[in-house]
Amino acid sequence: MASLDEQILRATKEIVVKFIEAGRISPTGFHEAFKSIYATVEASAKKNGTQGTPQNTAGSAPDSR
């Protein structure tokens, strides 16, 4: 399994690539956007620790049929 720092870097890279594909980040704003996204992902990951796979907190309660 990859280290936490490596996972943070990979997640940041994936997010930045999606933003570039969507036209939300231009080459001139890449540096600042990458730093900001990295800091956000890092803060979130380190806040949650190494609890494993993130839980789906946005889903609805199971059906009680």
C-alpha positions as semicolon CSV with decimal commas, in nm:
position;residue;x (nm);y (nm);z (nm)
1;M;0,000;0,000;0,000
2;A;0,123;0,347;-0,083
3;S;0,220;0,591;0,186
4;L;-0,027;0,860;0,287
5;D;0,180;1,131;0,118
6;E;0,184;0,932;-0,207
7;Q;-0,194;0,884;-0,190
8;I;-0,242;1,258;-0,131
9;L;-0,025;1,338;-0,434
10;R;-0,214;1,089;-0,654
11;A;-0,554;1,221;-0,545
12;T;-0,441;1,578;-0,609
13;K;-0,311;1,483;-0,952
14;E;-0,641;1,318;-1,045
15;I;-0,841;1,622;-0,932
16;V;-0,616;1,864;-1,121
17;V;-0,636;1,653;-1,437
18;K;-1,017;1,655;-1,418
19;F;-1,018;2,033;-1,372
20;I;-0,786;2,077;-1,672
21;E;-1,005;1,850;-1,885
22;A;-1,312;2,051;-1,782
23;G;-1,136;2,378;-1,865
24;R;-1,149;2,503;-1,505
25;I;-0,770;2,541;-1,473
26;S;-0,553;2,712;-1,733
27;P;-0,179;2,658;-1,771
28;T;-0,113;3,002;-1,621
29;G;-0,310;2,923;-1,306
30;F;-0,185;2,566;-1,265
31;H;0,077;2,637;-0,998
32;E;-0,156;2,814;-0,757
33;A;-0,443;2,572;-0,821
34;F;-0,222;2,267;-0,758
35;K;-0,091;2,411;-0,431
36;S;-0,441;2,493;-0,313
37;I;-0,587;2,155;-0,407
38;Y;-0,292;1,970;-0,253
39;A;-0,330;2,161;0,074
40;T;-0,701;2,083;0,087
41;V;-0,655;1,712;0,014
42;E;-0,369;1,690;0,263
43;A;-0,566;1,863;0,540
44;S;-0,864;1,638;0,480
45;A;-0,657;1,319;0,470
46;K;-0,460;1,404;0,781
47;K;-0,771;1,520;0,966
48;N;-0,937;1,185;0,898
49;G;-0,618;0,991;0,964
50;T;-0,570;0,649;0,816
51;Q;-0,923;0,521;0,864
52;G;-0,918;0,338;0,532
53;T;-1,181;0,385;0,266
54;P;-1,393;0,699;0,308
55;Q;-1,748;0,636;0,420
56;N;-2,048;0,746;0,214
57;T;-2,209;1,000;0,443
58;A;-2,427;1,152;0,173
59;G;-2,630;0,840;0,104
60;S;-2,974;0,768;0,238
61;A;-3,061;0,517;0,506
62;P;-3,112;0,156;0,397
63;D;-3,459;0,055;0,290
64;S;-3,653;-0,115;0,571
65;R;-3,876;-0,338;0,357
